[in-house]
Amino acid sequence: MTRKILTGLSSAAYEHPFDRKALASLQNMPGVSLLLKKINEYGIDRLLRLQSLGSEIKISSRNFPKFHQTFVETCQILDVAPLPELYLFRGTGHIETYIVGVEKPLVGINLDAMEWLGADELIYVFGHEIARIKSQHMVYHQMAIVMPTLKNLLSSSTLGIGGLVASGMELGLYNWRMMARFTADRAAMLACQDIDVATTTLMKIAGLPDEYLTTAVIEDFLVQAREFASNNFDSIDKVTKILSYTEPGLSWVVMRAGELLKWVDSGEYENVIQLKNLKPPEEAAEKEEKEEKEEKEEKTPEEKEGWNFLTSW
């Protein structure tokens, strides 16, 4: 298929409101600026890049031409330049990708993804990672990657914020990372430009091999995703909700598919693809600020402290 190149695309055009609010809540937490300073002092950005450079295979137009061209096409569609580096690492038994590097981004993808996914599906997963660059939130995404190690370092130091990190900042960071997936999925959809491709890719990320993706299986998955999206997530116990987001290995593909389908069904996806009816970032921000101000006036003192993912679904 011929995909539309979205020249001039801004992440503000497709950013998920949960992502925006969770990031604002995170940024307002005491100690975040100090934590970012310490990450810079420890040279985390350089360390993460060195780990990839020293242990993974760099992909180029020479060694994996078709694979590399798919990556190039994704970046062109989403209007991301310069082209990040691309690396291949060993299989882990499931599809896995990552992106690191604030100043010089680097995308990693494992062998399972290369073998399980078709060219169109690869564009979806590449788009999901490239979205981090597009949103310019790499520093927070990278913070989440190193948070477990960094928390131990901070807790044993005399910075005086170790307890703060353990008590709230880590949960706030992981919550934002989960919400940011919704935005990344929208970018991935804009890259592949086919909801069927997005659906099968998410199902494969959930661990379902291609041979099991029959029409009936796909249709039932879509029904399940829409049912999940229509349910009131507040009915789930708060502690369960916290633990579910911090549990490693959970991909939440059904929830992500449900959110993506809502976006497509609303017509907002088509507006972005056609680059029409889009509010300028400044106008959208002003409208959101006004709405948040009105909401705060109606909230209780506890609610005015900030947006909370435990009670905002």
Buried (B, 14 or more C-beta within 10 A) or exposed (E): EEBEEBEEBBBBBBBBBBBBBBBBBBEEBEBBEBBBEBBEEBEBBEEBBEEBEEEBBEBEEEEBEEBBEBBEBBBBBBBBEEBBBBBBBEBEEBBBBBBBBBEEBBBBBBBBBBEBBBEBBBBBBBBBBBBBBBBEBBEBBBBBBBBEEBBEBBEEEEBEBBEBBBEBBBBBBBBBBBBBBBBBBBBBBBBBBBBEBBBBBBBBBBEBEEEEBEEEEBEEBBEEBBEBBEEEEEEEEEEEBBEBBBEEEEBBBBBBBBBBBBBBEEEBBEBBBEEEEBEEEEEBEEEBEEEEEEEEEEEEEEBEEBBBBBEBE
